Amino acid sequence: MNRREQQVEELLAPTVESLGCEIWGVEFLNQGKHSKLRLYIERPGPEAGVTVDDCAAVSRHVSDILDVEEFSSSAYTLEVSSPGMDRILFKPAQYTESVGEQVDVRLNFPFEGRKKFVGVLAGLEDNSAVLQVDDEEYVLPLENIQRARVVPAF
């Protein structure tokens, strides 16, 4: 997450938690004149999972906060969503929780001539994701990962 997304998470986390959820991640996507703020929420614990009602309640509450705090001077759309089965990994703890899962990793800068890796997340070491791709193991620094997404197994 970039600094702006981190600020949004810090601002909204207490409100989202008061509604029984937690922020999984934040994306701010610039799309010309009209941008998108996407807030992923999750319900922790044994009642994990997010309902449409959870998303609607969080949307109503955080929308008011963003308006008062003047989050953006330009127009944007707020989307509140579950992380889904193909969840994006935003934080080191999420990488740790996803060890053993197949992940699709996109890098900011090429590593060994590649910007895309798909393999099994073997672990997290020294702020780097360890990815097993076939017979090769890659250690990818988190700061170079543009997006890591779990690939659901059916």
VOVO-730783 format. One line per field, with one value per atom (N, C-alpha, C, O): atom name; z, y, x; residue in three letters. Coordinates in nm, 3 decimals. Layout:
! VOVO-730783
name [CA_...]
pz [Z_...]
py [Y_...]
px [X_...]
resn [ala_...]
***
This chain:
! VOVO-730783
name [N_CA_C_O_N_CA_C_O_N_CA_C_O_N_CA_C_O_N_CA_C_O_N_CA_C_O_N_CA_C_O_N_CA_C_O_N_CA_C_O_N_CA_C_O_N_CA_C_O_N_CA_C_O_N_CA_C_O_N_CA_C_O_N_CA_C_O_N_CA_C_O_N_CA_C_O_N_CA_C_O_N_CA_C_O_N_CA_C_O_N_CA_C_O_N_CA_C_O_N_CA_C_O_N_CA_C_O_N_CA_C_O_N_CA_C_O_N_CA_C_O_N_CA_C_O_N_CA_C_O_N_CA_C_O_N_CA_C_O_N_CA_C_O_N_CA_C_O_N_CA_C_O_N_CA_C_O_N_CA_C_O_N_CA_C_O_N_CA_C_O_N_CA_C_O_N_CA_C_O_N_CA_C_O_N_CA_C_O_N_CA_C_O_N_CA_C_O_N_CA_C_O_N_CA_C_O_N_CA_C_O_N_CA_C_O_N_CA_C_O_N_CA_C_O_N_CA_C_O_N_CA_C_O_N_CA_C_O_N_CA_C_O_N_CA_C_O_N_CA_C_O_N_CA_C_O_N_CA_C_O_N_CA_C_O_N_CA_C_O_N_CA_C_O_N_CA_C_O_N_CA_C_O_N_CA_C_O_N_CA_C_O_N_CA_C_O_N_CA_C_O_N_CA_C_O_N_CA_C_O_N_CA_C_O_N_CA_C_O_N_CA_C_O_N_CA_C_O_N_CA_C_O_N_CA_C_O_N_CA_C_O_N_CA_C_O_N_CA_C_O_N_CA_C_O_N_CA_C_O_N_CA_C_O_N_CA_C_O_N_CA_C_O_N_CA_C_O_N_CA_C_O_N_CA_C_O_N_CA_C_O_N_CA_C_O_N_CA_C_O_N_CA_C_O_N_CA_C_O_N_CA_C_O_N_CA_C_O_N_CA_C_O_N_CA_C_O_N_CA_C_O_N_CA_C_O_N_CA_C_O_N_CA_C_O_N_CA_C_O_N_CA_C_O_N_CA_C_O_N_CA_C_O_N_CA_C_O_N_CA_C_O_N_CA_C_O_N_CA_C_O_N_CA_C_O_N_CA_C_O_N_CA_C_O_N_CA_C_O_N_CA_C_O_N_CA_C_O_N_CA_C_O_N_CA_C_O_N_CA_C_O_N_CA_C_O_N_CA_C_O_N_CA_C_O_N_CA_C_O_N_CA_C_O_N_CA_C_O_N_CA_C_O_N_CA_C_O_N_CA_C_O_N_CA_C_O_N_CA_C_O_N_CA_C_O_N_CA_C_O_N_CA_C_O_N_CA_C_O_N_CA_C_O_N_CA_C_O_N_CA_C_O_N_CA_C_O_N_CA_C_O_N_CA_C_O_N_CA_C_O_N_CA_C_O_N_CA_C_O_N_CA_C_O_N_CA_C_O_N_CA_C_O_N_CA_C_O_N_CA_C_O_N_CA_C_O_N_CA_C_O_N_CA_C_O_N_CA_C_O_N_CA_C_O_N_CA_C_O_N_CA_C_O_N_CA_C_O_N_CA_C_O]
pz [0.000_0.000_0.000_0.064_-0.072_-0.071_0.051_0.126_0.070_0.190_0.201_0.310_0.091_0.093_0.137_0.216_0.085_0.123_0.271_0.339_0.321_0.463_0.550_0.656_0.507_0.582_0.587_0.690_0.476_0.472_0.569_0.643_0.568_0.659_0.805_0.885_0.839_0.977_1.018_1.131_0.925_0.952_0.973_1.062_0.892_0.892_0.982_1.014_1.021_1.098_1.223_1.246_1.307_1.428_1.397_1.468_1.295_1.259_1.206_1.243_1.119_1.062_1.174_1.175_1.266_1.378_1.469_1.523_1.486_1.569_1.508_1.578_1.378_1.308_1.300_1.231_1.371_1.378_1.265_1.248_1.188_1.076_1.092_1.185_1.004_0.999_0.854_0.762_0.836_0.700_0.653_0.715_0.543_0.482_0.397_0.397_0.326_0.240_0.179_0.180_0.125_0.063_-0.071_-0.081_-0.173_-0.303_-0.345_-0.339_-0.388_-0.448_-0.592_-0.620_-0.684_-0.826_-0.897_-0.903_-0.952_-1.029_-1.168_-1.238_-1.204_-1.336_-1.403_-1.428_-1.431_-1.497_-1.404_-1.291_-1.451_-1.372_-1.256_-1.159_-1.266_-1.163_-1.110_-1.184_-0.985_-0.924_-0.843_-0.824_-0.795_-0.719_-0.591_-0.595_-0.479_-0.351_-0.316_-0.292_-0.314_-0.286_-0.148_-0.120_-0.063_0.074_0.088_0.072_0.118_0.139_0.289_0.367_0.329_0.471_0.494_0.404_0.615_0.653_0.796_0.876_0.825_0.962_1.025_0.978_1.130_1.193_1.278_1.313_1.310_1.403_1.338_1.217_1.423_1.374_1.281_1.206_1.286_1.198_1.074_1.020_1.030_0.916_0.795_0.777_0.714_0.596_0.608_0.718_0.497_0.493_0.414_0.309_0.466_0.397_0.322_0.342_0.237_0.167_0.269_0.252_0.375_0.480_0.549_0.582_0.572_0.631_0.540_0.586_0.411_0.315_0.312_0.307_0.314_0.310_0.436_0.428_0.552_0.678_0.682_0.719_0.644_0.644_0.544_0.573_0.427_0.325_0.378_0.360_0.442_0.496_0.598_0.594_0.690_0.797_0.747_0.785_0.663_0.620_0.518_0.508_0.443_0.347_0.418_0.372_0.530_0.607_0.658_0.654_0.706_0.759_0.648_0.667_0.532_0.420_0.374_0.335_0.379_0.341_0.441_0.401_0.568_0.673_0.667_0.680_0.646_0.644_0.509_0.492_0.414_0.279_0.222_0.187_0.214_0.166_0.029_0.006_-0.060_-0.196_-0.246_-0.219_-0.318_-0.376_-0.510_-0.562_-0.565_-0.692_-0.668_-0.561_-0.768_-0.757_-0.749_-0.814_-0.670_-0.660_-0.621_-0.568_-0.649_-0.610_-0.498_-0.507_-0.394_-0.284_-0.308_-0.331_-0.303_-0.313_-0.186_-0.147_-0.123_-0.006_-0.045_-0.092_-0.024_-0.074_0.019_0.101_0.005_0.067_-0.012_-0.130_0.051_-0.025_-0.127_-0.224_-0.106_-0.200_-0.190_-0.113_-0.268_-0.268_-0.331_-0.292_-0.429_-0.496_-0.436_-0.507_-0.304_-0.229_-0.259_-0.282_-0.259_-0.273_-0.136_-0.035_-0.133_-0.008_0.004_-0.080_0.112_0.134_0.240_0.229_0.343_0.462_0.486_0.446_0.551_0.580_0.652_0.620_0.746_0.819_0.724_0.746_0.620_0.523_0.441_0.403_0.414_0.345_0.434_0.387_0.561_0.655_0.664_0.665_0.670_0.676_0.548_0.550_0.439_0.309_0.266_0.152_0.356_0.324_0.282_0.345_0.174_0.119_0.008_-0.062_-0.008_-0.114_-0.245_-0.244_-0.355_-0.486_-0.499_-0.470_-0.541_-0.556_-0.691_-0.749_-0.739_-0.863_-0.819_-0.762_-0.847_-0.801_-0.921_-1.017_-0.913_-1.015_-0.948_-0.840_-1.013_-0.956_-1.019_-1.132_-0.944_-0.996_-1.094_-1.199_-1.059_-1.139_-1.165_-1.077_-1.281_-1.314_-1.217_-1.169_-1.190_-1.111_-1.199_-1.240_-1.227_-1.318_-1.450_-1.507_-1.499_-1.629_-1.631_-1.738_-1.514_-1.510_-1.414_-1.314_-1.451_-1.363_-1.310_-1.227_-1.359_-1.317_-1.273_-1.343_-1.155_-1.101_-1.049_-0.986_-1.075_-1.018_-0.956_-1.023_-0.825_-0.755_-0.616_-0.580_-0.537_-0.401_-0.306_-0.310_-0.222_-0.123_-0.014_0.061_-0.006_0.086_0.222_0.320_0.228_0.355_0.337_0.227_0.449_0.452_0.532_0.648_0.471_0.537_0.514_0.401_0.623_0.614_0.522_0.436_0.539_0.461_0.310_0.226_0.281_0.143_0.136_0.227_0.028_0.005_-0.060_-0.155_-0.008_-0.067_-0.150_-0.098_-0.279_-0.373_-0.441_-0.497_-0.436_-0.501_-0.636_-0.642_-0.744_-0.880_-0.944_-0.975_-0.964_-1.014_-0.923_-0.803_-0.976_-0.895_-0.848_-0.788_-0.874_-0.838_-0.718_-0.702_-0.635_-0.523_-0.545_-0.571_-0.533_-0.553_-0.423_-0.357_-0.388_-0.271_-0.326_-0.382_-0.309_-0.369_-0.260_-0.181_-0.255_-0.153_-0.165_-0.275_-0.051_-0.052_-0.115_-0.179_-0.098_-0.156_-0.308_-0.371_-0.369_-0.514_-0.566_-0.686_-0.475_-0.518_-0.540_-0.446_-0.664_-0.699_-0.653_-0.598_-0.675_-0.634_-0.622_-0.710_-0.513_-0.494_-0.467_-0.380_-0.541_-0.531_-0.515_-0.587_-0.421_-0.402_-0.523_-0.568_-0.573_-0.682_-0.618_-0.564_-0.624_-0.559_-0.623_-0.745_-0.537_-0.586_-0.579_-0.476_-0.686_-0.692_-0.702_-0.707]
py [-0.119_0.000_0.124_0.127_0.225_0.349_0.433_0.395_0.544_0.627_0.674_0.672_0.714_0.763_0.651_0.675_0.532_0.418_0.383_0.346_0.395_0.370_0.472_0.438_0.598_0.703_0.674_0.693_0.630_0.596_0.482_0.485_0.380_0.267_0.313_0.273_0.394_0.444_0.526_0.517_0.605_0.689_0.607_0.636_0.503_0.429_0.305_0.255_0.255_0.130_0.131_0.033_0.236_0.231_0.218_0.146_0.284_0.277_0.138_0.081_0.085_-0.047_-0.153_-0.243_-0.140_-0.236_-0.224_-0.325_-0.104_-0.087_-0.156_-0.182_-0.186_-0.255_-0.406_-0.478_-0.454_-0.597_-0.652_-0.773_-0.564_-0.606_-0.550_-0.474_-0.587_-0.527_-0.496_-0.555_-0.403_-0.367_-0.468_-0.485_-0.534_-0.629_-0.552_-0.585_-0.450_-0.371_-0.253_-0.246_-0.161_-0.039_-0.019_-0.035_0.015_0.050_0.184_0.203_0.274_0.399_0.397_0.402_0.389_0.376_0.506_0.546_0.571_0.693_0.653_0.577_0.705_0.674_0.803_0.825_0.887_1.013_1.107_1.131_1.161_1.257_1.193_1.260_1.063_0.996_0.875_0.779_0.880_0.775_0.680_0.702_0.572_0.471_0.442_0.416_0.445_0.404_0.272_0.265_0.165_0.032_-0.011_-0.013_-0.045_-0.086_-0.232_-0.265_-0.319_-0.460_-0.484_-0.445_-0.547_-0.573_-0.723_-0.797_-0.765_-0.905_-0.910_-0.821_-1.014_-1.036_-1.139_-1.252_-1.100_-1.193_-1.298_-1.285_-1.404_-1.504_-1.612_-1.629_-1.686_-1.802_-1.764_-1.849_-1.640_-1.594_-1.525_-1.434_-1.569_-1.506_-1.503_-1.589_-1.402_-1.383_-1.250_-1.202_-1.193_-1.062_-1.073_-1.136_-1.012_-1.011_-0.880_-0.784_-0.877_-0.754_-0.647_-0.530_-0.687_-0.592_-0.533_-0.414_-0.614_-0.561_-0.454_-0.347_-0.484_-0.388_-0.259_-0.150_-0.270_-0.151_-0.067_0.055_-0.132_-0.058_0.013_0.130_-0.058_0.004_0.119_0.225_0.100_0.205_0.332_0.442_0.317_0.434_0.509_0.631_0.435_0.498_0.563_0.676_0.492_0.548_0.659_0.748_0.656_0.762_0.897_0.998_0.897_1.021_1.070_1.189_0.979_1.017_1.074_1.177_1.009_1.057_1.194_1.277_1.221_1.353_1.458_1.567_1.429_1.525_1.552_1.666_1.447_1.460_1.510_1.530_1.531_1.578_1.493_1.543_1.363_1.266_1.304_1.293_1.349_1.380_1.506_1.530_1.586_1.708_1.679_1.763_1.560_1.524_1.416_1.354_1.395_1.295_1.154_1.123_1.071_0.932_0.848_0.899_0.720_0.625_0.539_0.489_0.521_0.434_0.295_0.282_0.193_0.055_-0.018_-0.010_-0.088_-0.170_-0.313_-0.344_-0.402_-0.538_-0.638_-0.601_-0.762_-0.873_-0.893_-0.862_-0.945_-0.975_-1.086_-1.096_-1.170_-1.277_-1.394_-1.392_-1.496_-1.616_-1.587_-1.646_-1.497_-1.463_-1.335_-1.243_-1.334_-1.214_-1.164_-1.241_-1.034_-0.967_-0.967_-0.949_-0.988_-0.983_-0.844_-0.802_-0.775_-0.639_-0.630_-0.547_-0.714_-0.700_-0.825_-0.934_-0.811_-0.929_-1.041_-1.158_-1.007_-1.109_-1.188_-1.307_-1.124_-1.194_-1.294_-1.400_-1.260_-1.355_-1.477_-1.590_-1.454_-1.563_-1.654_-1.776_-1.595_-1.672_-1.752_-1.849_-1.711_-1.774_-1.873_-1.919_-1.906_-2.004_-2.135_-2.182_-2.192_-2.315_-2.291_-2.385_-2.167_-2.132_-2.102_-2.059_-2.126_-2.085_-1.935_-1.889_-1.858_-1.714_-1.668_-1.727_-1.561_-1.494_-1.362_-1.276_-1.347_-1.230_-1.147_-1.198_-1.017_-0.921_-0.826_-0.774_-0.802_-0.718_-0.579_-0.560_-0.485_-0.350_-0.349_-0.284_-0.423_-0.427_-0.573_-0.658_-0.605_-0.744_-0.806_-0.740_-0.932_-1.013_-1.132_-1.209_-1.147_-1.251_-1.247_-1.351_-1.125_-1.106_-1.124_-1.119_-1.143_-1.167_-1.069_-1.026_-1.035_-0.952_-1.028_-0.976_-1.151_-1.230_-1.368_-1.436_-1.409_-1.541_-1.602_-1.534_-1.731_-1.804_-1.930_-2.011_-1.944_-2.059_-2.069_-1.996_-2.159_-2.181_-2.092_-2.088_-2.020_-1.935_-2.025_-2.089_-2.029_-2.119_-2.053_-2.123_-1.921_-1.855_-1.707_-1.653_-1.645_-1.504_-1.496_-1.536_-1.443_-1.431_-1.292_-1.246_-1.225_-1.094_-0.999_-0.934_-0.992_-0.903_-0.935_-0.847_-1.063_-1.112_-1.236_-1.319_-1.248_-1.366_-1.473_-1.445_-1.595_-1.708_-1.785_-1.836_-1.792_-1.851_-1.973_-1.963_-2.085_-2.209_-2.217_-2.232_-2.208_-2.218_-2.339_-2.336_-2.445_-2.572_-2.616_-2.637_-2.629_-2.673_-2.557_-2.578_-2.436_-2.318_-2.247_-2.246_-2.186_-2.106_-1.962_-1.937_-1.869_-1.728_-1.653_-1.676_-1.563_-1.477_-1.337_-1.273_-1.291_-1.166_-1.063_-1.082_-0.954_-0.851_-0.793_-0.761_-0.779_-0.727_-0.588_-0.556_-0.505_-0.370_-0.372_-0.272_-0.484_-0.495_-0.561_-0.565_-0.610_-0.675_-0.570_-0.503_-0.559_-0.467_-0.522_-0.450_-0.655_-0.720_-0.870_-0.932_-0.925_-1.071_-1.112_-1.055_-1.209_-1.253_-1.405_-1.477_-1.452_-1.595_-1.651_-1.593_-1.764_-1.832_-1.941_-2.038_-1.928_-2.027_-2.165_-2.179_-2.266_-2.405_-2.461_-2.450_-2.519_-2.576_-2.725_-2.790]
px [0.085_0.000_0.088_0.194_0.044_0.119_0.078_-0.012_0.142_0.120_-0.026_-0.083_-0.084_-0.223_-0.318_-0.409_-0.296_-0.379_-0.361_-0.457_-0.238_-0.213_-0.284_-0.338_-0.285_-0.355_-0.505_-0.569_-0.562_-0.704_-0.733_-0.831_-0.647_-0.667_-0.661_-0.746_-0.564_-0.552_-0.674_-0.721_-0.724_-0.840_-0.967_-1.047_-0.985_-1.111_-1.112_-1.220_-0.997_-0.989_-1.076_-1.147_-1.074_-1.157_-1.307_-1.378_-1.354_-1.496_-1.531_-1.633_-1.446_-1.472_-1.471_-1.554_-1.377_-1.370_-1.492_-1.538_-1.544_-1.663_-1.785_-1.883_-1.779_-1.887_-1.862_-1.935_-1.760_-1.732_-1.647_-1.638_-1.586_-1.503_-1.362_-1.336_-1.275_-1.142_-1.109_-1.165_-1.017_-0.977_-0.873_-0.768_-0.903_-0.810_-0.708_-0.589_-0.756_-0.668_-0.740_-0.863_-0.662_-0.715_-0.644_-0.523_-0.722_-0.666_-0.726_-0.848_-0.641_-0.689_-0.642_-0.522_-0.738_-0.708_-0.742_-0.858_-0.641_-0.664_-0.712_-0.646_-0.828_-0.884_-0.929_-1.047_-0.831_-0.861_-0.935_-0.891_-1.047_-1.122_-1.197_-1.232_-1.220_-1.299_-1.221_-1.196_-1.182_-1.102_-1.189_-1.309_-1.125_-1.197_-1.119_-0.999_-1.189_-1.133_-1.199_-1.319_-1.118_-1.171_-1.122_-1.003_-1.218_-1.190_-1.232_-1.350_-1.137_-1.166_-1.181_-1.094_-1.290_-1.313_-1.329_-1.368_-1.298_-1.310_-1.364_-1.338_-1.438_-1.487_-1.394_-1.388_-1.323_-1.228_-1.298_-1.415_-1.222_-1.272_-1.354_-1.354_-1.426_-1.502_-1.618_-1.667_-1.661_-1.770_-1.714_-1.776_-1.596_-1.529_-1.621_-1.706_-1.600_-1.683_-1.756_-1.783_-1.787_-1.850_-1.980_-1.984_-2.085_-2.213_-2.232_-2.157_-2.331_-2.366_-2.406_-2.374_-2.476_-2.515_-2.394_-2.394_-2.289_-2.165_-2.105_-2.066_-2.099_-2.042_-2.122_-2.065_-2.254_-2.340_-2.322_-2.313_-2.317_-2.301_-2.166_-2.158_-2.060_-1.927_-1.924_-1.868_-1.983_-1.985_-2.053_-2.001_-2.168_-2.239_-2.155_-2.145_-2.094_-2.018_-1.888_-1.857_-1.813_-1.685_-1.703_-1.619_-1.811_-1.838_-1.850_-1.797_-1.921_-1.936_-1.801_-1.773_-1.718_-1.587_-1.500_-1.434_-1.500_-1.418_-1.463_-1.380_-1.595_-1.646_-1.601_-1.557_-1.610_-1.571_-1.422_-1.378_-1.343_-1.197_-1.145_-1.025_-1.235_-1.199_-1.085_-0.979_-1.112_-1.014_-0.957_-0.837_-1.043_-0.998_-1.067_-1.185_-0.991_-1.049_-1.117_-1.190_-1.091_-1.154_-1.259_-1.265_-1.342_-1.449_-1.391_-1.291_-1.455_-1.414_-1.535_-1.633_-1.526_-1.630_-1.575_-1.462_-1.654_-1.617_-1.677_-1.797_-1.593_-1.639_-1.596_-1.480_-1.688_-1.656_-1.686_-1.795_-1.587_-1.599_-1.531_-1.447_-1.570_-1.499_-1.369_-1.365_-1.264_-1.143_-1.163_-1.088_-1.264_-1.294_-1.198_-1.102_-1.226_-1.140_-1.005_-0.904_-1.002_-0.877_-0.818_-0.778_-0.815_-0.778_-0.638_-0.544_-0.627_-0.498_-0.432_-0.499_-0.301_-0.226_-0.163_-0.085_-0.199_-0.151_-0.042_0.048_-0.050_0.033_0.115_0.075_0.231_0.314_0.236_0.255_0.152_0.075_-0.015_-0.038_-0.066_-0.151_-0.070_-0.121_0.057_0.145_0.167_0.159_0.194_0.216_0.094_0.107_-0.025_-0.149_-0.175_-0.250_-0.113_-0.139_-0.031_-0.031_0.061_0.166_0.098_0.004_0.150_0.094_-0.007_-0.045_-0.049_-0.145_-0.072_0.043_-0.139_-0.089_-0.114_-0.225_-0.013_-0.029_0.024_0.115_-0.037_0.003_0.066_0.000_0.195_0.270_0.313_0.370_0.285_0.329_0.428_0.401_0.541_0.646_0.648_0.603_0.700_0.721_0.838_0.832_0.945_1.067_1.103_1.084_1.154_1.186_1.287_1.379_1.267_1.359_1.396_1.309_1.524_1.573_1.497_1.463_1.471_1.407_1.256_1.195_1.194_1.049_0.981_1.039_0.857_0.775_0.653_0.580_0.632_0.516_0.563_0.639_0.515_0.546_0.417_0.336_0.397_0.284_0.343_0.407_0.320_0.373_0.315_0.223_0.369_0.322_0.402_0.525_0.329_0.393_0.451_0.377_0.584_0.652_0.678_0.701_0.675_0.699_0.731_0.726_0.765_0.803_0.931_0.934_1.038_1.167_1.223_1.232_1.259_1.323_1.248_1.308_1.117_1.031_1.033_1.019_1.052_1.049_0.962_0.962_0.886_0.804_0.890_0.963_0.880_0.952_0.850_0.751_0.877_0.782_0.845_0.954_0.776_0.820_0.751_0.629_0.828_0.775_0.843_0.962_0.766_0.819_0.934_0.912_1.055_1.169_1.255_1.361_1.211_1.288_1.226_1.104_1.311_1.262_1.308_1.426_1.215_1.244_1.216_1.115_1.306_1.288_1.261_1.350_1.136_1.091_1.063_0.972_1.141_1.117_0.976_0.930_0.909_0.772_0.764_0.663_0.867_0.860_0.864_0.828_0.906_0.904_0.775_0.752_0.692_0.568_0.459_0.416_0.417_0.310_0.176_0.093_0.156_0.032_0.057_0.118_0.010_0.011_-0.132_-0.198_-0.179_-0.318_-0.323_-0.254_-0.404_-0.422_-0.498_-0.596_-0.451_-0.519_-0.606_-0.552_-0.737_-0.823_-0.811_-0.797_-0.816_-0.812_-0.955_-1.021_-1.001_-1.135_-1.130_-1.234]
resn [met_met_met_met_asn_asn_asn_asn_arg_arg_arg_arg_arg_arg_arg_arg_glu_glu_glu_glu_gln_gln_gln_gln_gln_gln_gln_gln_val_val_val_val_glu_glu_glu_glu_glu_glu_glu_glu_leu_leu_leu_leu_leu_leu_leu_leu_ala_ala_ala_ala_pro_pro_pro_pro_thr_thr_thr_thr_val_val_val_val_glu_glu_glu_glu_ser_ser_ser_ser_leu_leu_leu_leu_gly_gly_gly_gly_cys_cys_cys_cys_glu_glu_glu_glu_ile_ile_ile_ile_trp_trp_trp_trp_gly_gly_gly_gly_val_val_val_val_glu_glu_glu_glu_phe_phe_phe_phe_leu_leu_leu_leu_asn_asn_asn_asn_gln_gln_gln_gln_gly_gly_gly_gly_lys_lys_lys_lys_his_his_his_his_ser_ser_ser_ser_lys_lys_lys_lys_leu_leu_leu_leu_arg_arg_arg_arg_leu_leu_leu_leu_tyr_tyr_tyr_tyr_ile_ile_ile_ile_glu_glu_glu_glu_arg_arg_arg_arg_pro_pro_pro_pro_gly_gly_gly_gly_pro_pro_pro_pro_glu_glu_glu_glu_ala_ala_ala_ala_gly_gly_gly_gly_val_val_val_val_thr_thr_thr_thr_val_val_val_val_asp_asp_asp_asp_asp_asp_asp_asp_cys_cys_cys_cys_ala_ala_ala_ala_ala_ala_ala_ala_val_val_val_val_ser_ser_ser_ser_arg_arg_arg_arg_his_his_his_his_val_val_val_val_ser_ser_ser_ser_asp_asp_asp_asp_ile_ile_ile_ile_leu_leu_leu_leu_asp_asp_asp_asp_val_val_val_val_glu_glu_glu_glu_glu_glu_glu_glu_phe_phe_phe_phe_ser_ser_ser_ser_ser_ser_ser_ser_ser_ser_ser_ser_ala_ala_ala_ala_tyr_tyr_tyr_tyr_thr_thr_thr_thr_leu_leu_leu_leu_glu_glu_glu_glu_val_val_val_val_ser_ser_ser_ser_ser_ser_ser_ser_pro_pro_pro_pro_gly_gly_gly_gly_met_met_met_met_asp_asp_asp_asp_arg_arg_arg_arg_ile_ile_ile_ile_leu_leu_leu_leu_phe_phe_phe_phe_lys_lys_lys_lys_pro_pro_pro_pro_ala_ala_ala_ala_gln_gln_gln_gln_tyr_tyr_tyr_tyr_thr_thr_thr_thr_glu_glu_glu_glu_ser_ser_ser_ser_val_val_val_val_gly_gly_gly_gly_glu_glu_glu_glu_gln_gln_gln_gln_val_val_val_val_asp_asp_asp_asp_val_val_val_val_arg_arg_arg_arg_leu_leu_leu_leu_asn_asn_asn_asn_phe_phe_phe_phe_pro_pro_pro_pro_phe_phe_phe_phe_glu_glu_glu_glu_gly_gly_gly_gly_arg_arg_arg_arg_lys_lys_lys_lys_lys_lys_lys_lys_phe_phe_phe_phe_val_val_val_val_gly_gly_gly_gly_val_val_val_val_leu_leu_leu_leu_ala_ala_ala_ala_gly_gly_gly_gly_leu_leu_leu_leu_glu_glu_glu_glu_asp_asp_asp_asp_asn_asn_asn_asn_ser_ser_ser_ser_ala_ala_ala_ala_val_val_val_val_leu_leu_leu_leu_gln_gln_gln_gln_val_val_val_val_asp_asp_asp_asp_asp_asp_asp_asp_glu_glu_glu_glu_glu_glu_glu_glu_tyr_tyr_tyr_tyr_val_val_val_val_leu_leu_leu_leu_pro_pro_pro_pro_leu_leu_leu_leu_glu_glu_glu_glu_asn_asn_asn_asn_ile_ile_ile_ile_gln_gln_gln_gln_arg_arg_arg_arg_ala_ala_ala_ala_arg_arg_arg_arg_val_val_val_val_val_val_val_val_pro_pro_pro_pro_ala_ala_ala_ala_phe_phe_phe_phe]
***
